[in-house]
Amino acid sequence: MNMTKVLKPFNTRVQRFAAGADVPDNADLSPHTLEGLTSEGFLEAQPKPAKSKPAAA
C-alpha cells in the first residue's frame, strides 16, 4: 500500500489531515480528488511506477 504525504492541512467530509500526515490509498477524500489536491500543493506528488522491461531470453 502506498501512502501520500500531506504538505498543507485540509479537510474532507469525514476527516481532517494535518501537514506531515500520511494519506492511505483507500482514504475518502471527497469532495476533493487526489489529482486536485496534488495539483494544488496539498499532497505530495507520487512518482509514477517505472515500467518493467521484459526479461531477455
LUMNU-360792 format. One record per residue: residue number from 1; residue in three letters; y, z, x of N, C-alpha, C, O, CB in turn. Coordinates in nm, 4 decimals. Glycine has a CB too. Example, Ala and Ser with C-alpha at 12.3 -4.5 7.8 and 13.67 -1.06 7.14 Angstrom:
% residues 2
(pt 1 "ala" (-0.5690 0.7800 1.3190) (-0.4500 0.7800 1.2300) (-0.3300 0.7800 1.3200) (-0.3319 0.8465 1.4236) (-0.4473 0.9046 1.1308))
(pt 2 "ser" (-0.2250 0.7080 1.2850) (-0.1060 0.7140 1.3670) (0.0030 0.7870 1.2900) (0.1138 0.8039 1.3409) (-0.0598 0.5725 1.4084))
This chain:
% residues 57
(pt 1 "met" (-0.1176 0.0000 0.0850) (0.0000 0.0000 0.0000) (0.1239 0.0000 0.0896) (0.1323 0.0765 0.1857) (-0.0002 0.1228 -0.0967))
(pt 2 "asn" (0.2183 -0.0854 0.0572) (0.3457 -0.0911 0.1285) (0.4456 0.0007 0.0611) (0.4428 0.0196 -0.0605) (0.3999 -0.2355 0.1340))
(pt 3 "met" (0.5320 0.0562 0.1399) (0.6418 0.1371 0.0876) (0.7714 0.0724 0.1340) (0.7795 0.0203 0.2453) (0.6319 0.2872 0.1352))
(pt 4 "thr" (0.8709 0.0760 0.0495) (1.0020 0.0229 0.0815) (1.0973 0.1402 0.0979) (1.0944 0.2332 0.0174) (1.0519 -0.0759 -0.0284))
(pt 5 "lys" (1.1809 0.1379 0.1994) (1.2777 0.2448 0.2251) (1.4045 0.2229 0.1440) (1.4519 0.1102 0.1287) (1.3114 0.2526 0.3748))
(pt 6 "val" (1.4589 0.3336 0.0918) (1.5861 0.3321 0.0188) (1.6987 0.3442 0.1206) (1.6995 0.4371 0.2014) (1.5932 0.4480 -0.0877))
(pt 7 "leu" (1.7935 0.2512 0.1175) (1.9094 0.2548 0.2069) (2.0285 0.3231 0.1411) (2.1038 0.3942 0.2077) (1.9478 0.1134 0.2497))
(pt 8 "lys" (2.0464 0.3019 0.0100) (2.1542 0.3652 -0.0665) (2.0922 0.4238 -0.1928) (2.0051 0.3603 -0.2524) (2.2694 0.2624 -0.1013))
(pt 9 "pro" (2.1344 0.5434 -0.2360) (2.0755 0.6042 -0.3555) (2.1026 0.5208 -0.4808) (2.2071 0.4570 -0.4938) (2.1298 0.7458 -0.3746))
(pt 10 "phe" (2.0054 0.5232 -0.5729) (2.0204 0.4548 -0.7013) (1.9302 0.5213 -0.8043) (1.8370 0.5939 -0.7699) (1.9869 0.3035 -0.6884))
(pt 11 "asn" (1.9597 0.4952 -0.9312) (1.8824 0.5493 -1.0430) (1.8115 0.4374 -1.1168) (1.8600 0.3244 -1.1234) (1.9730 0.6277 -1.1394))
(pt 12 "thr" (1.6963 0.4707 -1.1718) (1.6281 0.3816 -1.2653) (1.6242 0.4538 -1.3994) (1.6813 0.5620 -1.4133) (1.4825 0.3430 -1.2152))
(pt 13 "arg" (1.5583 0.3959 -1.4961) (1.5462 0.4629 -1.6262) (1.4639 0.5904 -1.6164) (1.4812 0.6826 -1.6961) (1.4834 0.3689 -1.7286))
(pt 14 "val" (1.3738 0.5954 -1.5180) (1.2770 0.7034 -1.5102) (1.3011 0.7981 -1.3930) (1.2604 0.9142 -1.3990) (1.1397 0.6463 -1.5005))
(pt 15 "gln" (1.3659 0.7517 -1.2874) (1.3658 0.8262 -1.1628) (1.4929 0.8023 -1.0828) (1.5588 0.6994 -1.0978) (1.2450 0.7892 -1.0803))
(pt 16 "arg" (1.5267 0.8989 -0.9972) (1.6349 0.8824 -0.9007) (1.5721 0.8635 -0.7634) (1.4731 0.9283 -0.7297) (1.7329 1.0052 -0.9020))
(pt 17 "phe" (1.6302 0.7747 -0.6855) (1.5841 0.7510 -0.5495) (1.6967 0.7857 -0.4540) (1.8073 0.7330 -0.4661) (1.5378 0.6039 -0.5300))
(pt 18 "ala" (1.6692 0.8746 -0.3588) (1.7677 0.9171 -0.2599) (1.7554 0.8297 -0.1355) (1.6500 0.7717 -0.1096) (1.7490 1.0670 -0.2238))
(pt 19 "ala" (1.8629 0.8208 -0.0594) (1.8613 0.7451 0.0658) (1.7542 0.8037 0.1576) (1.7435 0.9254 0.1723) (2.0017 0.7478 0.1352))
(pt 20 "gly" (1.6756 0.7163 0.2186) (1.5688 0.7581 0.3081) (1.4345 0.7764 0.2403) (1.3329 0.7921 0.3081) (1.6069 0.8843 0.3742))
(pt 21 "ala" (1.4316 0.7747 0.1076) (1.3061 0.7917 0.0343) (1.2228 0.6645 0.0429) (1.2743 0.5562 0.0706) (1.3332 0.8282 -0.1132))
(pt 22 "asp" (1.0935 0.6800 0.0185) (1.0025 0.5661 0.0115) (0.9809 0.5294 -0.1341) (0.9657 0.6170 -0.2192) (0.8673 0.5975 0.0810))
(pt 23 "val" (0.9794 0.3995 -0.1630) (0.9532 0.3497 -0.2973) (0.8167 0.2822 -0.2955) (0.7993 0.1811 -0.2274) (1.0654 0.2508 -0.3451))
(pt 24 "pro" (0.7181 0.3367 -0.3702) (0.5864 0.2730 -0.3738) (0.5931 0.1366 -0.4421) (0.6829 0.1101 -0.5220) (0.4854 0.3632 -0.4463))
(pt 25 "asp" (0.4971 0.0509 -0.4094) (0.4927 -0.0840 -0.4676) (0.4853 -0.0822 -0.6197) (0.5378 -0.1722 -0.6853) (0.3740 -0.1601 -0.4127))
(pt 26 "asn" (0.4211 0.0186 -0.6759) (0.3998 0.0212 -0.8209) (0.5074 0.1004 -0.8952) (0.4888 0.1320 -1.0127) (0.2637 0.0801 -0.8517))
(pt 27 "ala" (0.6196 0.1334 -0.8303) (0.7271 0.2094 -0.8952) (0.7951 0.1248 -1.0028) (0.8142 0.0044 -0.9858) (0.8309 0.2565 -0.7909))
(pt 28 "asp" (0.8312 0.1894 -1.1135) (0.9052 0.1222 -1.2210) (1.0534 0.1257 -1.1847) (1.1165 0.2313 -1.1914) (0.8790 0.1906 -1.3612))
(pt 29 "leu" (1.1092 0.0112 -1.1465) (1.2486 0.0027 -1.1037) (1.3413 -0.0432 -1.2155) (1.4602 -0.0634 -1.1912) (1.2607 -0.0912 -0.9863))
(pt 30 "ser" (1.2904 -0.0602 -1.3372) (1.3727 -0.1117 -1.4459) (1.4899 -0.0178 -1.4731) (1.4733 0.1040 -1.4665) (1.2885 -0.1307 -1.5731))
(pt 31 "pro" (1.6038 -0.0699 -1.5026) (1.6362 -0.2076 -1.5390) (1.6618 -0.2985 -1.4189) (1.7049 -0.4124 -1.4369) (1.7565 -0.2086 -1.6280))
(pt 32 "his" (1.6364 -0.2511 -1.2968) (1.6593 -0.3308 -1.1768) (1.5340 -0.4093 -1.1395) (1.4268 -0.3892 -1.1965) (1.7025 -0.2410 -1.0601))
(pt 33 "thr" (1.5501 -0.4988 -1.0428) (1.4356 -0.5691 -0.9847) (1.4332 -0.5395 -0.8353) (1.5357 -0.5045 -0.7767) (1.4430 -0.7239 -1.0118))
(pt 34 "leu" (1.3183 -0.5535 -0.7750) (1.3041 -0.5332 -0.6310) (1.3953 -0.6292 -0.5555) (1.4623 -0.5901 -0.4599) (1.1573 -0.5525 -0.5873))
(pt 35 "glu" (1.3973 -0.7536 -0.5984) (1.4796 -0.8546 -0.5327) (1.6284 -0.8219 -0.5460) (1.7043 -0.8361 -0.4501) (1.4505 -0.9930 -0.5914))
(pt 36 "gly" (1.6691 -0.7789 -0.6634) (1.8093 -0.7449 -0.6859) (1.8541 -0.6259 -0.6025) (1.9620 -0.6285 -0.5435) (1.8327 -0.7159 -0.8322))
(pt 37 "leu" (1.7719 -0.5216 -0.5972) (1.8060 -0.4029 -0.5188) (1.8082 -0.4345 -0.3698) (1.8907 -0.3804 -0.2961) (1.7067 -0.2898 -0.5469))
(pt 38 "thr" (1.7190 -0.5210 -0.3255) (1.7154 -0.5601 -0.1845) (1.8388 -0.6427 -0.1493) (1.9025 -0.6184 -0.0467) (1.5868 -0.6399 -0.1533))
(pt 39 "ser" (1.8728 -0.7399 -0.2334) (1.9874 -0.8261 -0.2034) (2.1201 -0.7512 -0.2086) (2.2161 -0.7913 -0.1427) (1.9913 -0.9423 -0.3003))
(pt 40 "glu" (2.1268 -0.6436 -0.2854) (2.2492 -0.5632 -0.2951) (2.2554 -0.4529 -0.1898) (2.3529 -0.3781 -0.1844) (2.2598 -0.5018 -0.4332))
(pt 41 "gly" (2.1516 -0.4422 -0.1058) (2.1535 -0.3461 0.0036) (2.1058 -0.2066 -0.0320) (2.1252 -0.1137 0.0463) (2.2891 -0.3368 0.0567))
(pt 42 "phe" (2.0437 -0.1894 -0.1483) (1.9912 -0.0586 -0.1863) (1.8537 -0.0326 -0.1250) (1.8178 0.0821 -0.0983) (1.9834 -0.0475 -0.3379))
(pt 43 "leu" (1.7775 -0.1385 -0.1031) (1.6435 -0.1264 -0.0450) (1.6339 -0.2093 0.0811) (1.6998 -0.3123 0.0954) (1.5356 -0.1699 -0.1457))
(pt 44 "glu" (1.5508 -0.1627 0.1717) (1.5245 -0.2331 0.2969) (1.4455 -0.3600 0.2680) (1.3499 -0.3572 0.1906) (1.4478 -0.1425 0.3965))
(pt 45 "ala" (1.4844 -0.4699 0.3290) (1.4117 -0.5956 0.3107) (1.2763 -0.5852 0.3786) (1.2672 -0.5397 0.4926) (1.4921 -0.7158 0.3671))
(pt 46 "gln" (1.1733 -0.6262 0.3107) (1.0380 -0.6239 0.3656) (1.0114 -0.7541 0.4393) (1.0398 -0.8619 0.3872) (0.9330 -0.6018 0.2539))
(pt 47 "pro" (0.9572 -0.7449 0.5602) (0.9225 -0.8689 0.6306) (0.8106 -0.9410 0.5562) (0.7200 -0.8784 0.5012) (0.8800 -0.8395 0.7771))
(pt 48 "lys" (0.8187 -1.0715 0.5557) (0.7143 -1.1494 0.4882) (0.5901 -1.1475 0.5752) (0.5991 -1.1607 0.6973) (0.7609 -1.2966 0.4605))
(pt 49 "pro" (0.4736 -1.1310 0.5129) (0.3499 -1.1279 0.5923) (0.3285 -1.2615 0.6624) (0.3487 -1.3678 0.6036) (0.2282 -1.0944 0.5029))
(pt 50 "ala" (0.2880 -1.2549 0.7862) (0.2602 -1.3767 0.8628) (0.1346 -1.4417 0.8095) (0.0367 -1.3743 0.7777) (0.2456 -1.3461 1.0137))
(pt 51 "lys" (0.1383 -1.5729 0.8002) (0.0185 -1.6444 0.7544) (-0.0804 -1.6474 0.8679) (-0.0465 -1.6812 0.9813) (0.0521 -1.7891 0.7062))
(pt 52 "ser" (-0.2024 -1.6118 0.8366) (-0.3038 -1.6112 0.9410) (-0.3547 -1.7534 0.9625) (-0.3707 -1.8309 0.8681) (-0.4206 -1.5156 0.9046))
(pt 53 "lys" (-0.3792 -1.7849 1.0875) (-0.4313 -1.9170 1.1223) (-0.5823 -1.9128 1.1117) (-0.6438 -1.8109 1.1434) (-0.3865 -1.9605 1.2653))
(pt 54 "pro" (-0.6432 -2.0221 1.0675) (-0.7894 -2.0233 1.0617) (-0.8483 -2.0116 1.2028) (-0.7928 -2.0647 1.2990) (-0.8399 -2.1526 0.9924))
(pt 55 "ala" (-0.9578 -1.9435 1.2130) (-1.0225 -1.9249 1.3429) (-1.0745 -2.0578 1.3949) (-1.1330 -2.1367 1.3207) (-1.1375 -1.8227 1.3327))
(pt 56 "ala" (-1.0524 -2.0812 1.5228) (-1.1016 -2.2045 1.5835) (-1.2519 -2.1940 1.6023) (-1.3036 -2.0894 1.6416) (-1.0311 -2.2325 1.7187))
(pt 57 "ala" (-1.3209 -2.3025 1.5742) (-1.4684 -2.3003 1.5847) (-1.5169 -2.3440 1.7182) (-1.6377 -2.3474 1.7419) (-1.5303 -2.3872 1.4803))
